[in-house]
Amino acid sequence: IMITISINAEYGESQPTYFKNDNDIYIAISFSTFLTTMKAALLFLLVGSVIAVDLSYKDCGSTGQVLKVFSDDCSTPTCHARRGNSYQIQIVFRPKNDVLTLKAYLNGIIAGVPIPFPLPQSDGCVSCGNVCPIAAGTKTTYSAALKVEPSYPAIKLVSQWKLESQLKLFEVCVEIPVVIE
C-alpha cells in the first residue's frame, strides 16, 4: 500500500480530498490545513516532552506524608535511566513535625543490600529551596538531580531516598524501582 499526501499550494480553507483503491491512498489538503496540523503536532510533542511522570514507589517508614514522587526525565513509572544522562527527582511531602534541618540520603538497594550513593547536595533544606524551618504539615518539594555515570553497570535496583530531620526521624523514606541501561 502506498500513501500519497498532496499539499495544495493555494493558501485558503478547503476540505481534504481522500481517494482509496486496493493499493493506494491519496490525500489532498490545503497548505493552511497542513500548517495547522503541523502546529498541533509540534505543540503535542513539546507539551508531551515536559510532562512529569509519577514514579512507582513504596513508602519505607516515612513519619511525614509523601504526596507524590515524580520525574520530568523519566517516561514510565519505573524509571529507565540511561548511563551518561542526568535525572531529576521530586518528592512532594508534608512533614509530621516542625523541621529545622534535613539530611538527605540515597541508597541503591541491590540484592537486598543497601549501598550508599553520594548526593551532590546532602542538605535537604537546600534541595527543598532553602525553606527551613518547615512547619509541620507544610507542603514541601524536595528536588535532586543525579548523573548516571557511564561506569555504572546495567542493572535493576531500588533507589531508597531518605530525608532525616533534626529529631533523627525520617520525614521521608521512599523506595523507587530503577533500571539502569
Rosetta blueprint (number, residue, H / E / L):
1 I L
2 M E
3 I E
4 T E
5 I E
6 S E
7 I E
8 N E
9 A L
10 E L
11 Y L
12 G L
13 E L
14 S L
15 Q L
16 P L
17 T E
18 Y E
19 F E
20 K E
21 N L
22 D L
23 N L
24 D E
25 I E
26 Y E
27 I E
28 A E
29 I E
30 S E
31 F H
32 S H
33 T H
34 F H
35 L H
36 T H
37 T H
38 M H
39 K H
40 A H
41 A H
42 L H
43 L H
44 F H
45 L H
46 L H
47 V H
48 G H
49 S H
50 V H
51 I L
52 A L
53 V E
54 D E
55 L L
56 S L
57 Y L
58 K E
59 D E
60 C L
61 G L
62 S L
63 T L
64 G L
65 Q E
66 V E
67 L E
68 K E
69 V E
70 F E
71 S E
72 D L
73 D L
74 C L
75 S L
76 T L
77 P L
78 T L
79 C E
80 H E
81 A E
82 R L
83 R L
84 G L
85 N L
86 S E
87 Y E
88 Q E
89 I E
90 Q E
91 I E
92 V E
93 F E
94 R E
95 P L
96 K L
97 N L
98 D L
99 V E
100 L L
101 T L
102 L E
103 K E
104 A E
105 Y E
106 L E
107 N E
108 G E
109 I E
110 I E
111 A L
112 G L
113 V E
114 P E
115 I E
116 P E
117 F E
118 P L
119 L L
120 P L
121 Q L
122 S L
123 D E
124 G H
125 C H
126 V H
127 S H
128 C L
129 G L
130 N L
131 V L
132 C L
133 P L
134 I E
135 A L
136 A L
137 G L
138 T L
139 K L
140 T E
141 T E
142 Y E
143 S E
144 A E
145 A E
146 L E
147 K E
148 V L
149 E L
150 P L
151 S L
152 Y L
153 P L
154 A L
155 I E
156 K E
157 L E
158 V E
159 S E
160 Q E
161 W E
162 K E
163 L E
164 E E
165 S E
166 Q L
167 L L
168 K L
169 L L
170 F E
171 E E
172 V E
173 C E
174 V E
175 E E
176 I E
177 P E
178 V E
179 V E
180 I E
181 E L
